[in-house]
Amino acid sequence: MKLDVRKGAVEDLKQMSEQVQRQVRDEIEDLSDNPLGENTFLLNKQGLRIYRLKLKDNNLDHRIFFDLDEDTVVILGVMHRDNVYTPESIKKLTSSTP
């Protein structure tokens, strides 16, 4: 599948350390091969219906939020687990959906 990384996700990555950025980018690349793997969950919360990939390896506790649009994985945001379910985060993710 193709990857479409939205501006908000790029901005999220820029706020992370280079090491975390590399690890998250590797996970994003893997999504193009298998977007619905074992750590992927369909969220249906507060009017938001998108996928979440939980990253818990290599000292990560981040979430990659994405949607599937035909043959494209659309990366909407990347956040640390502590910042995920705030009203601001939900608003940001809903404004990024295709």
C-alpha positions as CSV (number, residue, x, y, z in Angstrom):
1,M,0.0,0.0,0.0
2,K,1.0,3.6,-0.5
3,L,1.7,6.0,2.4
4,D,0.3,9.5,2.8
5,V,1.8,11.2,5.9
6,R,-0.3,14.2,6.8
7,K,1.2,17.5,7.9
8,G,0.0,17.1,11.5
9,A,1.9,13.8,11.7
10,V,5.1,15.4,10.3
11,E,4.7,18.1,13.0
12,D,4.2,15.5,15.7
13,L,7.4,13.7,14.6
14,K,9.5,16.9,14.6
15,Q,8.7,17.3,18.3
16,M,10.3,13.9,19.1
17,S,14.0,13.0,19.6
18,E,15.8,11.8,16.6
19,Q,16.0,8.2,18.0
20,V,12.2,8.1,18.6
21,Q,11.6,9.6,15.1
22,R,13.7,6.8,13.5
23,Q,11.8,4.1,15.4
24,V,8.4,5.7,14.5
25,R,9.4,6.1,10.9
26,D,10.3,2.4,10.7
27,E,6.9,1.5,12.1
28,I,5.2,3.8,9.6
29,E,7.1,2.1,6.8
30,D,5.9,-1.3,8.1
31,L,2.3,-0.2,8.0
32,S,2.4,0.0,4.2
33,D,3.0,-3.8,4.2
34,N,0.7,-4.8,7.0
35,P,-1.6,-2.0,8.3
36,L,-3.9,-4.3,10.3
37,G,-1.3,-6.2,12.4
38,E,-1.6,-7.5,16.0
39,N,-1.1,-4.1,17.7
40,T,-3.6,-2.3,15.5
41,F,-7.0,-1.4,16.9
42,L,-10.0,0.4,15.3
43,L,-11.0,3.3,17.5
44,N,-14.6,4.4,17.6
45,K,-14.5,7.2,20.3
46,Q,-16.0,10.6,20.5
47,G,-17.0,10.6,16.8
48,L,-13.6,9.5,15.8
49,R,-13.3,6.3,13.7
50,I,-9.6,5.6,12.9
51,Y,-7.0,3.0,13.5
52,R,-4.4,3.2,16.2
53,L,-1.1,1.3,16.2
54,K,0.4,0.9,19.7
55,L,4.2,1.1,19.9
56,K,5.5,-0.4,23.2
57,D,8.9,-1.8,22.1
58,N,12.3,-0.2,22.4
59,N,11.2,2.2,25.2
60,L,8.4,3.6,23.1
61,D,5.0,4.3,24.5
62,H,3.6,6.1,21.4
63,R,0.6,5.7,19.2
64,I,0.4,6.1,15.4
65,F,-3.1,7.1,14.2
66,F,-4.1,6.3,10.7
67,D,-6.9,5.7,8.3
68,L,-7.2,3.4,5.2
69,D,-8.3,5.0,2.0
70,E,-8.5,2.4,-0.8
71,D,-4.8,1.4,-1.4
72,T,-3.3,4.1,0.9
73,V,-2.4,4.2,4.5
74,V,-3.0,7.8,5.7
75,I,-0.9,8.7,8.7
76,L,-2.9,11.3,10.7
77,G,-0.8,11.7,13.9
78,V,1.8,10.3,16.2
79,M,1.6,10.9,19.9
80,H,3.0,9.7,23.2
81,R,0.4,7.7,25.1
82,D,0.1,10.4,27.8
83,N,-1.1,13.0,25.3
84,V,-3.5,10.8,23.2
85,Y,-7.0,11.2,24.5
86,T,-7.2,14.9,25.3
87,P,-9.9,16.9,23.6
88,E,-7.2,18.8,21.7
89,S,-5.7,15.6,20.4
90,I,-9.1,14.3,19.3
91,K,-9.8,17.6,17.5
92,K,-6.5,17.5,15.8
93,L,-7.0,13.9,14.5
94,T,-10.5,14.5,13.3
95,S,-9.4,17.6,11.3
96,S,-6.7,15.4,9.6
97,T,-9.0,12.6,8.4
98,P,-9.4,12.1,4.7
